[in-house]
């Protein structure tokens, strides 16, 4: 994450942790679900 803000470093770290915890996109990228596709004949 890249954040530009006038805030203490501790608050920005807290924000990053919250974003990682709540972001569905971050979850998909960091914990991918294995998917298998096959053709049944």
FITITOR-353723 format. One record per residue (C-alpha): residue number from 0; residue in one letter; x, y, z. Coordinates in Angstrom, 2 decimals, padded with zeros to 5 digits. Each point is the difference from the previous one (the first is absolute). Layout:
<sites>
+-----+--------+---------+---------+---------+
! num ! residu !       x !       y !       z !
+-----+--------+---------+---------+---------+
! NUM !      A !       X !       Y !       Z !
...
+-----+--------+---------+---------+---------+
</sites>
This chain:
<sites>
+-----+--------+---------+---------+---------+
! num ! residu !       x !       y !       z !
+-----+--------+---------+---------+---------+
!   0 !      X !  000.00 !  000.00 !  000.00 !
!   1 !      X !  001.16 !  003.54 ! -000.73 !
!   2 !      X ! -001.50 !  002.63 !  002.28 !
!   3 !      X !  000.65 !  003.73 !  000.01 !
!   4 !      X ! -001.38 !  001.51 !  003.19 !
!   5 !      X !  000.78 !  002.43 !  002.75 !
!   6 !      X ! -000.17 ! -002.57 !  002.79 !
!   7 !      X !  002.36 ! -001.68 !  002.46 !
!   8 !      X !  001.83 ! -003.09 ! -001.27 !
!   9 !      X ! -001.81 ! -002.17 !  002.57 !
!  10 !      X ! -003.41 !  001.03 ! -001.35 !
!  11 !      X !  001.08 ! -000.70 ! -003.57 !
!  12 !      X !  001.25 ! -003.46 !  000.99 !
!  13 !      X ! -003.33 ! -000.63 !  001.72 !
!  14 !      X ! -001.82 !  001.07 ! -003.16 !
!  15 !      X !  002.08 ! -002.37 ! -002.15 !
!  16 !      X ! -000.70 ! -002.91 !  002.36 !
!  17 !      X ! -003.72 !  000.76 ! -000.07 !
!  18 !      X !  000.00 !  000.24 ! -003.80 !
!  19 !      X !  001.78 ! -003.35 ! -000.28 !
!  20 !      X ! -002.48 ! -001.58 !  002.38 !
!  21 !      X ! -003.13 !  001.41 ! -001.70 !
!  22 !      X !  000.94 !  000.15 ! -003.70 !
!  23 !      X ! -001.53 ! -002.78 ! -002.11 !
!  24 !      X !  002.45 !  000.76 ! -002.82 !
!  25 !      X !  003.00 ! -000.29 !  002.34 !
!  26 !      X ! -001.43 ! -003.29 !  001.32 !
!  27 !      X ! -000.41 ! -001.46 ! -003.50 !
!  28 !      X !  003.52 !  001.02 ! -001.03 !
!  29 !      X !  001.72 ! -001.13 !  003.20 !
!  30 !      X ! -002.06 ! -003.20 !  000.55 !
!  31 !      X ! -000.98 ! -001.31 ! -003.43 !
!  32 !      X ! -002.55 ! -002.78 ! -000.24 !
!  33 !      X !  001.13 ! -002.94 ! -002.11 !
!  34 !      X ! -002.30 ! -000.50 ! -002.98 !
!  35 !      X ! -000.09 ! -003.07 ! -002.20 !
!  36 !      X ! -001.76 ! -000.19 ! -003.32 !
!  37 !      X ! -000.49 ! -003.19 ! -001.98 !
!  38 !      X ! -001.98 ! -001.26 ! -002.94 !
!  39 !      X ! -002.15 ! -003.04 !  000.61 !
!  40 !      X ! -000.85 ! -002.07 ! -003.04 !
+-----+--------+---------+---------+---------+
</sites>
